[in-house]
Amino acid sequence: MMDVPTANQSQTPCQPWAGQNGWSPASPQEPPCNPLPSFHHLNLGSPSDQIPCYDHLQASNQGDLTTFSSYNTHLSTIYANNADQSVQRIFPDAHASSIVPAASHGRNIPPCSLPLLNKGTQPCKPQQMPIISPHSPYQAICSPFQPPYTHQDSLNGPQSPHQKHLPISSPSFGQCVNQSPQCTPQPAFERANVESSVGYTHNHAPPSSPIQQQPQWTLSPDSKGTINEFVPNAAVQDRNITPQSPNSESRYGLDPELLPSAVKVIAEDRAEWEGKVFVSEPFSRLPPLATTSCIIEDRGNASPFAIRSASYCVPCEGQTALLSCLPLGALVTPLAKQTAEEKPLPVCKEPECVLGCGWCGASMCPAMGWQDCGQRFYCPFCGKLSEVPWQHYQPTKGVEGVRVDKDKRPELSMGSYEILSSQKGEPAALLLAIDVSASALRGGHLEFATQQILTLLTSLSREDGDAMSDVRVGLMTYDSRIHLYDLSPALSRPHMLVITETEDLQLPVREGLLVSLKNSIECIDSVLQLIPQFSPECDDSSGVPMELPVKAGLAVLQALSCPGKLLIFHTAPLIEMGHAKSSSGFFGSNKPKSIFQPSELAVSLAKECVSQGCGVHLFVLSQQDVGGAWPGHIPYLTGGALYTYNHLQGELDRERFSTDLKRIVETDTGYKAELRIFVSKDLRVSGCYGLFIPGPSPGQVPMATLDWFTTLAVELAHTRALDETRGVAIQAVLSYSTQTGDRRTRVHTLTLRCSHHLQDTFRQYQAQTLLTFYCKKIYCAALERPLQELREELQTEATEALASYRKHCCSASVSAGQLVLPQYLRALPVYINSLRKSEVLLPGLRSSVHQRLQQRCQVLSMDACSTSTHFYPLLLPLPLSVDSSNSPNSEEALRCCAASLEPTGLYLVHAPLTLLLWVGTQVPVCTLVKLFNASCFSSLPSGETKLPVLENPLSVSVRSLINTLNSQTPCARKLWVVKQGDTCEEALQRHLVEDKSPNGGASYADFLYHLHVNSVRLLQ
């Protein structure tokens, strides 16, 4: 790895060689070092295959390539957006090879030339210039910039204090680093099969200057489609207008603006699919991205928002899957919401539904194959034949053997449907546990909390016909004891029942502990009004175990045999039960263990909640970030969540509390759920990742509660070779109870193609899906493994995948200076780098242990859309004035780097857990008055704030945009105003993921360079 050069480091200016390319004859001051030392001895072939020979690459017009390389003075980028395009072969001659892009024949495509960051350098003068075909629009210019290889780790190294301010700093790349005279630069298109011509050799010496060529996509001769020329905007072309920030500069001369852009990928997909209909048929093509809002029409395949496969073409052989170095799996969101334009999920009653496989238990779906005129069907999940009961028999028709009643039965024609069971269970309950310890009563927030609870329950009781209007509600309070309330309407007033023996909880009564909300709202009102007037009876200075209210609430639900939500409002200091003198399980225990691991008691209690269907939601009303046990393990393991506030004193905290409380109570939830995953008989479920307690097998997951947001990742592995004609089927079957006690089974089935060609598999991966899969797998592995090991493993897998694609799937011999990416994985490097330097995996001094624990759990439950937005936030420019043509739009996002920020602009940073509004120093005063009601920049408050309600178009449109973005998140957020140059800018820096991280993570440009260098080294 390489070090991070700080702003005050001196570098020897480059002294041009006579007749050479401007390299310094001096030797490096530090010994050369491989950016990935672990790859020094990594060998993918025999010793004779160590040289970078590309003769083995197969010629095909099916490859989707994005090749990127950069010159020091001129760059050209040509994008081909058709799925059947490939890079044209290079035909080497005795000295150099020429590139003849197929798309250039008969067309004059001018190159888009832009300077790189290092202005002080001069164009090279190589002794042998490469031979360029007259048909090619490209110019080969060698780069005099040599990457400074030293002995430190550039990807994880600390950030210089000189590089922490946003945004604007002039470039500092006008100097060259000393270069050894032995490292002679080579022509840009030198032969790929000559070892000395490629800048990366298989020995331990560093590469010579990477052959930096123009970015390009080219068309194969027989492909169909057009070439769209990529022309950066004028601000990028003129570096005097927006100089690069030190945080986004590349030490290797790469212009960050010309790297593959996640924003561009998302925008292209939205332009193609936004608001349109995607028909989901068996073996359908790659669906729209998770961040694209579109209408899904189910014609036999589950919606991608319910099941999204990592690749929509599965390798037939396990060895081929291992060769890709990318995971096989799927993301499953069992209760995914449907848009208003989509048809509601069909429901069939259990007695009328055609039964599924009697051997493996898989549900009926379009993937079943009918035989013997419909008397039997073949199950793709176990490979066995099942008889059809006489009452469900219908004949088949046609060559394909389709049942005549297929279109009338959802289980035969739909990828997703529900089965309504004839059995009915107990309705779910809502149980409220309120802390009335001395610290809670002194805090002064109980009156507000109880008033908000009462307001919500009163509004629910008045909604006739709603499922929550007749919900059963229970109340209890606690300090070091448990206070239960008999709320029976027959009583003249509620009765309090005090339990002092908390070790072995025994309920004195059962009647009246859970009552109908409609019939007992007056009794509930009287108790909630009295709670703030309680007098403290016990000393809670030693803390109150969080497990105490959980055990009490669970005992109530168990006694009445019903599932439910347990809402705990806690204030007292938190301790772990049985460790009253210890601050925490991981702070106070002598036994070394990961800070992410819950205690044995927490896991045991969570298992009981899962078996009962009890989801725990914990509101910590006095935020405790230092010391004390982290209380979130039980809530997150039961499908609930942890919400922290600062005594509810501020208006923003109170608004957030009210919003969170309403969302929790009103969100449609599945109780006492079990998810089963079925896959084709030649595959198996090798792992399942998410927030849950593992079941008896990876393909069987019990859950206490889950909602529309809950997403799990399933990893698959081969047991034997797949049949290409049959394809692959994945089925997710969720059995759960509704709020009213109905027992339902939701079935999602996805069918995928198979292929013997590795190239077909690479073409069917999407970067957002891979990011979500990697996130869930790595964050689950953080329970047991060192974080540094996980970061290195993530980087290694990405590097090996790039090397594998380069080796096995390129349809042309590309030079070592070209970065080759599959069409739909262009954004994968920036996503992987953002995951590597996240707060969970690369902790800094700026985040507490509690914040890291909570962020891990919050991100683990996210779906693909929220996960990709979390690791690459939306950076939205806001207009300084609003009319009909420039109202703020959530689709006009910029790249997440400091260079995107202008001092004259306003920018909104949207991530699922954060909402920031950055204000430049040169924003017009009239804009500040319209939006903030502030007369000048210095009087503008920074930090947590709420935009004032002003009656002007700018204020109305910005607040409307914020409300729209907040409606897409699972929890309420506070708006942070960040002023340019203010200390709050550090909060923004963590979200500018293309820049260097304040915690020491590498910039996107540097990380991409390392991936490319080491992927080429793997082939040597």
Secondary structure as GFF3:
##gff-version 3
##sequence-region A 1 1020
A	DSSP	three_ten_helix	37	39	.	.	.	ID=ss1
A	DSSP	three_ten_helix	47	49	.	.	.	ID=ss2
A	DSSP	beta_strand	65	68	.	.	.	ID=ss3
A	DSSP	beta_strand	78	80	.	.	.	ID=ss4
A	DSSP	beta_strand	90	92	.	.	.	ID=ss5
A	DSSP	beta_strand	97	99	.	.	.	ID=ss6
A	DSSP	three_ten_helix	102	104	.	.	.	ID=ss7
A	DSSP	three_ten_helix	161	163	.	.	.	ID=ss8
A	DSSP	three_ten_helix	195	197	.	.	.	ID=ss9
A	DSSP	beta_strand	227	229	.	.	.	ID=ss10
A	DSSP	alpha_helix	234	237	.	.	.	ID=ss11
A	DSSP	three_ten_helix	256	258	.	.	.	ID=ss12
A	DSSP	alpha_helix	262	273	.	.	.	ID=ss13
A	DSSP	beta_strand	277	280	.	.	.	ID=ss14
A	DSSP	beta_strand	295	298	.	.	.	ID=ss15
A	DSSP	beta_strand	307	309	.	.	.	ID=ss16
A	DSSP	beta_strand	313	315	.	.	.	ID=ss17
A	DSSP	alpha_helix	318	324	.	.	.	ID=ss18
A	DSSP	beta_strand	329	332	.	.	.	ID=ss19
A	DSSP	beta_strand	347	349	.	.	.	ID=ss20
A	DSSP	three_ten_helix	350	352	.	.	.	ID=ss21
A	DSSP	beta_strand	369	371	.	.	.	ID=ss22
A	DSSP	three_ten_helix	372	374	.	.	.	ID=ss23
A	DSSP	beta_strand	376	378	.	.	.	ID=ss24
A	DSSP	beta_strand	385	387	.	.	.	ID=ss25
A	DSSP	three_ten_helix	390	392	.	.	.	ID=ss26
A	DSSP	beta_strand	396	397	.	.	.	ID=ss27
A	DSSP	beta_strand	402	403	.	.	.	ID=ss28
A	DSSP	three_ten_helix	406	408	.	.	.	ID=ss29
A	DSSP	alpha_helix	410	413	.	.	.	ID=ss30
A	DSSP	beta_strand	416	424	.	.	.	ID=ss31
A	DSSP	beta_strand	429	435	.	.	.	ID=ss32
A	DSSP	alpha_helix	438	443	.	.	.	ID=ss33
A	DSSP	alpha_helix	446	461	.	.	.	ID=ss34
A	DSSP	beta_strand	472	478	.	.	.	ID=ss35
A	DSSP	beta_strand	482	486	.	.	.	ID=ss36
A	DSSP	beta_strand	495	499	.	.	.	ID=ss37
A	DSSP	beta_strand	515	516	.	.	.	ID=ss38
A	DSSP	alpha_helix	521	530	.	.	.	ID=ss39
A	DSSP	three_ten_helix	531	533	.	.	.	ID=ss40
A	DSSP	beta_strand	544	545	.	.	.	ID=ss41
A	DSSP	alpha_helix	547	559	.	.	.	ID=ss42
A	DSSP	beta_strand	564	570	.	.	.	ID=ss43
A	DSSP	beta_strand	574	575	.	.	.	ID=ss44
A	DSSP	alpha_helix	585	588	.	.	.	ID=ss45
A	DSSP	alpha_helix	600	612	.	.	.	ID=ss46
A	DSSP	beta_strand	614	620	.	.	.	ID=ss47
A	DSSP	alpha_helix	633	637	.	.	.	ID=ss48
A	DSSP	beta_strand	642	644	.	.	.	ID=ss49
A	DSSP	alpha_helix	651	666	.	.	.	ID=ss50
A	DSSP	beta_strand	670	679	.	.	.	ID=ss51
A	DSSP	beta_strand	683	689	.	.	.	ID=ss52
A	DSSP	beta_strand	700	706	.	.	.	ID=ss53
A	DSSP	beta_strand	712	718	.	.	.	ID=ss54
A	DSSP	beta_strand	728	737	.	.	.	ID=ss55
A	DSSP	beta_strand	742	755	.	.	.	ID=ss56
A	DSSP	alpha_helix	758	763	.	.	.	ID=ss57
A	DSSP	alpha_helix	767	781	.	.	.	ID=ss58
A	DSSP	alpha_helix	787	808	.	.	.	ID=ss59
A	DSSP	beta_strand	819	822	.	.	.	ID=ss60
A	DSSP	three_ten_helix	823	825	.	.	.	ID=ss61
A	DSSP	alpha_helix	828	836	.	.	.	ID=ss62
A	DSSP	alpha_helix	849	860	.	.	.	ID=ss63
A	DSSP	alpha_helix	864	871	.	.	.	ID=ss64
A	DSSP	beta_strand	874	878	.	.	.	ID=ss65
A	DSSP	three_ten_helix	898	900	.	.	.	ID=ss66
A	DSSP	beta_strand	906	911	.	.	.	ID=ss67
A	DSSP	beta_strand	914	919	.	.	.	ID=ss68
A	DSSP	alpha_helix	925	932	.	.	.	ID=ss69
A	DSSP	beta_strand	943	945	.	.	.	ID=ss70
A	DSSP	alpha_helix	953	966	.	.	.	ID=ss71
A	DSSP	beta_strand	975	979	.	.	.	ID=ss72
A	DSSP	alpha_helix	985	989	.	.	.	ID=ss73
A	DSSP	alpha_helix	1004	1018	.	.	.	ID=ss74
###
